[in-house]
Amino acid sequence: MQAVEELGYIPNLAARALSSGKTHIISVVFPYVYDAIFADPMVLNILQGVEAECSQRGYNILLSTPRLTATGADENYLLLVRSGYLDGVIALDSYPVASVLEPVHKKGIPCVGIGYHPTTYQVRSDDRSGGFQLMQHVVGLGHQRIGLIAVPTRDHLCVPERLAGMRAAAEAAGLDFDAMPLAYGDWSTPGGARCAAELLARQPDLTALICLNDRMAMGAIQQAREMGRHVPRTLTVAGYDDIPMASVFAPPLTTISQQGPELGSRAARMLFDVLAGRQPELVTMPTHLIARQSSAPPP
């Protein structure tokens, strides 16, 4: 050890991997489908939790952002999976177009999915409960003329779950969920603004907008202001995710917390259980409502 210190010797990781059979590298996979990966703060929240757990255990993470199409992931990602360079994989796997873990399964690499594609080891958020809580909150404030800003169900497997929860809460309150005006965005702030403009122009008597994520909710608030609506005095707007910006936005955003960092941390801990030879069960992370100043009773 004295010689190591004097010479500044650094072990060759490739040689160590050949002798031990381990690289101590975990690939974290966030598929690129239709939106810039790091434009979504929820992705960064999940990555934060994964990185903290891996670093604590002496593992490095290798970030991969494969392009997904109906035929599967791109060739660069497939080469990475086949390289033998990965001890394990954690992947956000909720895009209906294809499962990013399919080639990982074929290679036999230990893996954990975050989302809804079938896999042996999985962590997911309780999206149905989150949707229920959000609608229940808005209805409980007294709103009946409610517009929805969603995304097409083909874009993400969480969408049907959140909408199912909202439907259950609306029907429990005696409201016709199918009659609620609906506009489709793309998870982005400009998309939320465009949907809000469409809904408020089509039905100006709306007193609330429920959005499937916080970025669209923020866009909706900005658009409502431009159209002379005050949030929350004349229009309640609620989001989903509880991204860091939600608490400091003006007004602070009522939303559903998915516990993003904990979601990533639990996925990483599950993977390390698998690497240790254990067989952990599926984890469904609870969601909870955070009521802030963007929601209020109708005028």
C-alpha positions as CSV (number, residue, x, y, z in Angstrom):
1,M,0.0,0.0,0.0
2,Q,3.0,2.3,0.6
3,A,4.2,1.6,-2.9
4,V,0.8,2.2,-4.3
5,E,0.7,5.6,-2.6
6,E,4.2,6.5,-3.6
7,L,3.7,5.5,-7.3
8,G,0.2,6.8,-7.6
9,Y,-0.9,3.4,-8.9
10,I,-4.5,3.2,-10.2
11,P,-5.9,-0.3,-10.9
12,N,-6.9,-1.0,-14.5
13,L,-10.7,-1.4,-14.3
14,A,-10.8,-3.5,-17.5
15,A,-8.3,-5.9,-16.2
16,R,-10.0,-6.1,-12.8
17,A,-13.3,-6.8,-14.6
18,L,-11.7,-9.7,-16.5
19,S,-10.3,-11.3,-13.3
20,S,-13.4,-10.7,-11.1
21,G,-16.2,-11.0,-13.6
22,K,-17.6,-7.6,-12.3
23,T,-17.3,-4.1,-13.7
24,H,-19.1,-2.3,-10.9
25,I,-21.0,-0.4,-13.6
26,I,-24.8,-0.1,-13.6
27,S,-26.5,1.3,-16.7
28,V,-29.3,3.7,-16.1
29,V,-31.6,3.8,-19.1
30,F,-33.9,6.6,-20.0
31,P,-35.4,6.0,-23.5
32,Y,-35.7,8.9,-25.8
33,V,-39.1,8.8,-27.5
34,Y,-40.5,12.3,-28.2
35,D,-39.1,14.7,-25.6
36,A,-35.6,15.8,-24.6
37,I,-34.7,13.5,-21.7
38,F,-33.3,16.1,-19.4
39,A,-36.1,18.6,-20.1
40,D,-38.1,16.5,-17.7
41,P,-37.2,17.3,-14.1
42,M,-38.8,14.0,-13.0
43,V,-36.1,12.1,-14.8
44,L,-33.5,14.0,-12.9
45,N,-35.3,13.2,-9.6
46,I,-35.2,9.5,-10.4
47,L,-31.6,9.7,-11.5
48,Q,-30.6,11.5,-8.3
49,G,-32.0,8.5,-6.2
50,V,-30.3,5.9,-8.4
51,E,-26.9,7.7,-8.3
52,A,-26.9,8.2,-4.5
53,E,-27.5,4.5,-3.9
54,C,-25.0,3.3,-6.5
55,S,-22.3,5.7,-5.2
56,Q,-22.8,4.5,-1.6
57,R,-22.1,0.9,-2.7
58,G,-19.0,1.7,-4.8
59,Y,-20.7,1.4,-8.2
60,N,-20.5,3.8,-11.1
61,I,-23.5,4.5,-13.4
62,L,-23.5,4.6,-17.1
63,L,-26.3,6.7,-18.6
64,S,-27.9,5.5,-21.8
65,T,-30.6,7.3,-23.7
66,P,-31.6,4.9,-26.6
67,R,-34.0,6.0,-29.3
68,L,-37.1,3.8,-29.3
69,T,-39.2,2.8,-32.3
70,A,-41.7,0.0,-33.0
71,T,-38.8,-2.2,-34.0
72,G,-37.1,-1.7,-30.6
73,A,-34.1,0.2,-29.3
74,D,-31.3,1.7,-31.5
75,E,-28.2,-0.2,-32.4
76,N,-25.8,1.7,-30.1
77,Y,-27.9,0.6,-27.1
78,L,-28.0,-3.0,-28.3
79,L,-24.2,-3.0,-28.7
80,L,-23.9,-1.7,-25.1
81,V,-26.1,-4.5,-23.8
82,R,-24.2,-7.1,-25.7
83,S,-20.8,-5.8,-24.6
84,G,-20.6,-7.7,-21.3
85,Y,-19.7,-4.4,-19.7
86,L,-22.7,-4.0,-17.4
87,D,-23.3,-5.6,-14.0
88,G,-26.9,-4.6,-14.1
89,V,-29.5,-2.3,-15.7
90,I,-32.1,0.1,-14.2
91,A,-34.5,1.3,-16.9
92,L,-37.5,3.6,-17.1
93,D,-39.7,1.2,-19.0
94,S,-43.2,2.6,-19.6
95,Y,-43.3,3.5,-23.3
96,P,-45.9,1.4,-25.1
97,V,-43.9,1.5,-28.4
98,A,-41.4,-1.1,-27.1
99,S,-39.7,-2.4,-23.9
100,V,-36.2,-1.2,-23.5
101,L,-35.5,-4.2,-21.2
102,E,-36.3,-6.8,-23.9
103,P,-32.6,-7.1,-25.1
104,V,-31.4,-7.0,-21.5
105,H,-33.6,-10.0,-20.7
106,K,-32.2,-11.9,-23.7
107,K,-28.6,-11.2,-22.6
108,G,-29.4,-12.3,-19.1
109,I,-28.2,-9.2,-17.4
110,P,-29.8,-8.5,-13.9
111,C,-32.2,-5.6,-14.3
112,V,-35.0,-3.6,-12.7
113,G,-37.7,-1.8,-14.6
114,I,-39.3,1.4,-13.4
115,G,-42.8,1.4,-14.9
116,Y,-45.3,-1.0,-16.4
117,H,-43.7,-3.3,-19.0
118,P,-43.7,-6.9,-17.7
119,T,-40.5,-7.8,-16.0
120,T,-39.5,-9.9,-13.0
121,Y,-38.2,-7.1,-10.8
122,Q,-40.0,-3.8,-10.9
123,V,-40.7,-0.5,-9.1
124,R,-43.6,1.6,-10.1
125,S,-45.6,4.6,-8.8
126,D,-49.2,4.2,-7.7
127,D,-50.5,6.3,-10.6
128,R,-54.1,5.2,-10.1
129,S,-54.1,6.4,-6.5
130,G,-52.4,9.7,-7.6
131,G,-55.1,10.4,-10.2
132,F,-57.8,9.6,-7.7
133,Q,-56.4,11.9,-5.1
134,L,-56.0,14.8,-7.6
135,M,-59.6,14.6,-8.9
136,Q,-60.9,14.1,-5.4
137,H,-59.2,17.2,-4.2
138,V,-60.5,19.4,-7.1
139,V,-64.0,18.0,-6.7
140,G,-63.9,18.4,-3.0
141,L,-63.2,22.1,-3.4
142,G,-66.6,22.3,-5.2
143,H,-65.6,22.3,-8.8
144,Q,-67.9,20.6,-11.4
145,R,-66.8,22.3,-14.6
146,I,-63.4,20.6,-15.0
147,G,-61.2,20.4,-18.0
148,L,-58.4,17.7,-18.5
149,I,-55.0,18.2,-20.0
150,A,-53.7,14.7,-20.8
151,V,-51.4,13.0,-23.3
152,P,-52.5,10.2,-25.7
153,T,-52.5,6.8,-24.0
154,R,-50.1,5.5,-26.6
155,D,-47.4,7.8,-25.2
156,H,-46.9,6.3,-21.8
157,L,-48.3,3.4,-19.8
158,C,-48.9,5.5,-16.7
159,V,-51.5,7.6,-18.5
160,P,-54.4,5.0,-18.5
161,E,-53.7,4.5,-14.8
162,R,-53.9,8.1,-13.8
163,L,-57.0,8.7,-15.9
164,A,-58.7,5.6,-14.3
165,G,-58.0,7.0,-10.9
166,M,-59.5,10.4,-12.0
167,R,-62.5,8.7,-13.4
168,A,-63.2,6.7,-10.2
169,A,-63.0,9.9,-8.1
170,A,-65.3,11.8,-10.5
171,E,-67.9,9.1,-10.6
172,A,-67.8,8.7,-6.8
173,A,-68.7,12.4,-6.7
174,G,-71.6,11.9,-9.2
175,L,-69.8,13.6,-12.1
176,D,-69.7,12.4,-15.7
177,F,-66.0,11.9,-16.4
178,D,-66.6,11.3,-20.1
179,A,-68.3,14.7,-20.4
180,M,-65.3,16.6,-19.1
181,P,-63.6,18.5,-22.0
182,L,-60.2,17.0,-22.8
183,A,-57.1,18.2,-24.7
184,Y,-54.0,16.3,-25.5
185,G,-50.6,17.8,-24.9
186,D,-47.0,16.3,-25.0
187,W,-45.9,16.7,-21.4
188,S,-44.2,20.0,-22.2
189,T,-44.9,23.6,-20.9
190,P,-45.8,24.9,-24.4
191,G,-48.0,21.9,-24.8
192,G,-49.9,22.7,-21.6
193,A,-50.3,26.3,-22.7
194,R,-51.7,25.2,-26.1
195,C,-54.2,22.8,-24.4
196,A,-55.3,25.5,-21.9
197,A,-55.9,27.9,-24.8
198,E,-58.0,25.3,-26.6
199,L,-60.1,24.3,-23.6
200,L,-60.7,27.8,-22.2
201,A,-61.7,29.1,-25.7
202,R,-64.0,26.2,-26.3
203,Q,-65.6,26.3,-22.8
204,P,-64.8,29.5,-21.0
205,D,-67.0,28.6,-18.0
206,L,-64.4,26.0,-16.8
207,T,-63.3,26.6,-13.2
208,A,-60.6,24.0,-13.0
209,L,-57.9,22.3,-15.2
210,I,-56.3,19.0,-14.1
211,C,-53.0,18.3,-15.9
212,L,-51.2,15.0,-16.1
213,N,-47.9,16.5,-15.2
214,D,-46.5,19.7,-13.7
215,R,-44.9,21.1,-16.8
216,M,-48.2,21.2,-18.6
217,A,-49.8,22.7,-15.6
218,M,-47.3,25.5,-15.5
219,G,-47.9,26.2,-19.2
220,A,-51.7,26.2,-18.5
221,I,-51.3,28.8,-15.8
222,Q,-49.2,31.0,-18.0
223,Q,-51.8,30.7,-20.8
224,A,-54.7,31.4,-18.4
225,R,-53.0,34.6,-17.3
226,E,-52.7,35.8,-20.9
227,M,-56.5,35.1,-21.3
228,G,-57.4,37.2,-18.3
229,R,-58.0,34.3,-15.9
230,H,-56.6,34.5,-12.3
231,V,-55.2,31.4,-10.7
232,P,-56.6,30.3,-8.4
233,R,-59.3,33.0,-7.9
234,T,-61.2,32.2,-11.1
235,L,-59.4,29.1,-12.3
236,T,-57.9,26.2,-10.3
237,V,-54.9,24.4,-12.0
238,A,-53.4,21.2,-10.6
239,G,-50.4,19.2,-11.9
240,Y,-48.7,15.9,-11.2
241,D,-45.1,14.9,-10.3
242,D,-44.1,17.6,-7.7
243,I,-41.0,18.6,-9.6
244,P,-38.7,21.0,-7.8
245,M,-40.1,24.0,-9.6
246,A,-43.7,23.3,-8.4
247,S,-43.1,24.7,-4.9
248,V,-41.6,28.0,-6.1
249,F,-43.8,28.6,-9.2
250,A,-46.2,31.5,-9.0
251,P,-48.6,30.5,-7.7
252,P,-47.1,27.4,-6.0
253,L,-48.6,24.3,-7.7
254,T,-51.0,21.8,-6.3
255,T,-49.7,18.5,-7.4
256,I,-49.2,14.8,-6.7
257,S,-45.8,13.7,-5.3
258,Q,-44.3,10.6,-6.8
259,Q,-41.3,10.7,-4.5
260,G,-38.9,10.7,-7.6
261,P,-35.6,10.4,-5.7
262,E,-37.0,7.6,-3.5
263,L,-38.4,5.9,-6.7
264,G,-34.9,5.8,-8.1
265,S,-33.3,4.7,-4.8
266,R,-35.8,1.8,-4.4
267,A,-35.0,0.6,-7.9
268,A,-31.3,0.7,-7.2
269,R,-31.7,-1.2,-3.9
270,M,-33.9,-3.8,-5.6
271,L,-31.2,-4.3,-8.2
272,F,-28.5,-4.8,-5.6
273,D,-30.8,-7.4,-3.9
274,V,-31.0,-9.2,-7.2
275,L,-27.2,-9.0,-7.6
276,A,-26.9,-10.6,-4.2
277,G,-29.0,-13.5,-5.2
278,R,-32.2,-12.4,-3.5
279,Q,-35.7,-12.3,-5.2
280,P,-37.4,-9.0,-4.2
281,E,-41.1,-8.5,-4.8
282,L,-42.6,-5.7,-7.0
283,V,-42.7,-2.4,-5.2
284,T,-45.6,0.1,-5.7
285,M,-44.5,3.5,-4.4
286,P,-47.3,5.5,-2.7
287,T,-48.3,8.9,-4.1
288,H,-49.7,11.7,-2.1
289,L,-51.4,15.0,-2.7
290,I,-49.6,18.3,-2.0
291,A,-52.2,21.1,-1.9
292,R,-50.7,24.5,-2.7
293,Q,-52.0,27.9,-3.8
294,S,-52.9,27.0,-7.4
295,S,-56.2,25.4,-6.2
296,A,-59.1,27.0,-4.5
297,P,-62.9,26.8,-4.4
298,P,-64.7,27.9,-7.6
299,P,-65.8,31.6,-7.8
